[in-house]
Amino acid sequence: MKQIEEKEYYEEIKDWDFSKFEIESEVLTDWDLYEILNGVATKKSRILDLGTGGGEKVLEYYPDCEEILGTDLSEGMIETANRNLKESGRSNITFRLMDNLNMDVPDDYFDIVVARHTPTDPKQIIKCLKKGGYLLIRGVDKDDCWSLKMAFGRGLAYDDSKPISIIDYENVLNAGFKDVELVPIHEREYFKNEYLFKAFLRKVPIIDDFSCDNKDYYSKDLDEETLNHYISENTYNGKIRLLRRYYGITARKD
Ligand SMILES: C[S@@+](CC[C@H](N)C(=O)[O-])C[C@H]1O[C@@H](n2cnc3c(N)ncnc32)[C@H](O)[C@@H]1O
């Protein structure tokens, strides 16, 4: 996945509200990023949220503490985050531009670094954490929506030889983190109707990643016959099911 295309994609969806798809989630795994974050944070914590997007998650789920910095590669996302911040009335939170792969934050400064669904470089992250600080990652794995990817014969990480979770896990270990734990997260998502399901798939990089030739993310060319077959095989009580596979990583700087 090329970084420039990923950036373009996020610039385009900067104001996109995913609640439009009215997805119902059934969580099968007991691993909740925000529960863990709120469990380890204190009033004195300094938290860095990498690839923060429009800041929605920070503003809704992150604790009140000394400092929260949310960063993102996309100017559009940071504008949205700053708008959301103003409306939220929350304090001690700043949003600014930064590339996760070229971080410019002080060394030994943060108590917690969070990266949800965004690329990371654990070697850079460990430098900016204080001794005893935590790294919390949540990502989308290779086997996410696997039967759908199989039906299309393509999709995000479809041809990767190693699952993304293992690559991340190894990178975290190789960076020198301790108490590193990788947990597979299983969820079922349900869509109320075909229209919402198809609109969702045309919007997100599941079947086509950011490097697809078609830059019009609203009208991805998804073969209708394949899609309709998947829908007929995966409809339960009138709702279309998608099996999601995420992963969580927790680690500590010794
Ligand atoms: C799927 S969104 C996740 C947003 C947020 N973390 C959340 O969980 O709602 C991924 C975000 O990562 C950002 N991103 C992608 N590559 C990045 C990079 N190299 N450096 C910083 N941000 C990046 C995108 O611009 C986008 O806002």
The ligand as a Gaussian input file, in Angstrom:
#p B3LYP/6-31G(d) Opt

LIG

0 1
 C       -8.571000       4.198000       9.613000
 S       -8.134000       5.820000      10.109000
 C       -8.100000       5.624000      11.859000
 C       -8.379000       6.888000      12.588000
 C       -8.443000       6.767000      14.114000
 N       -7.215000       6.251000      14.667000
 C       -9.591000       5.882000      14.520000
 O       -9.332000       4.788000      15.036000
 O      -10.749000       6.279000      14.319000
 C       -6.398000       5.887000       9.707000
 C       -5.775000       7.253000       9.917000
 O       -4.348000       7.115000       9.848000
 C       -3.835000       8.200000       9.118000
 N       -2.531000       7.791000       8.569000
 C       -2.275000       6.883000       7.604000
 N       -0.935000       6.785000       7.415000
 C       -0.352000       7.641000       8.292000
 C        1.007000       7.993000       8.576000
 N        2.033000       7.438000       7.940000
 N        1.224000       8.926000       9.517000
 C        0.196000       9.519000      10.178000
 N       -1.104000       9.221000       9.953000
 C       -1.378000       8.298000       9.007000
 C       -4.875000       8.499000       8.070000
 O       -4.756000       9.806000       7.547000
 C       -6.160000       8.278000       8.865000
 O       -6.615000       9.446000       9.469000

